[in-house]
């Protein structure tokens, strides 16, 4: 039963990644593209977590935590760059 649930979750998050990729390419503004990239980061974290559940190892959970930290910092840095034109004050 867990195999079918994991397969369904893989498909759902894979389709969500494709929709976000479409939004990154064809978005009308920069803020929409940043938001789509942030959503892609969240979907990638979910896929890493699902893969860790599937394989039964904790290494992928640590990788998803690191990916979450890097994704958050990059989103904040890009938002700060859009507002001020400078990342470091």
C-alpha angles and dihedrals in degrees: 000000000000089000091061092045091051091047091051091048091049090053094046095050092042091055090046089053090052091051090050091048089053089051091050091054100040104031118133096223143026094247090057090052093050090050091049091050090050090051090049088054090053091049091049090051089052091049091050090050092049090050089051090052090047094051095037097230132121096219093087092052090058090047091051090051091053090046090052092053094048092046092051094048093047092050092050092046093050092047090051090049091052092051101041107015089234131079100195116051 
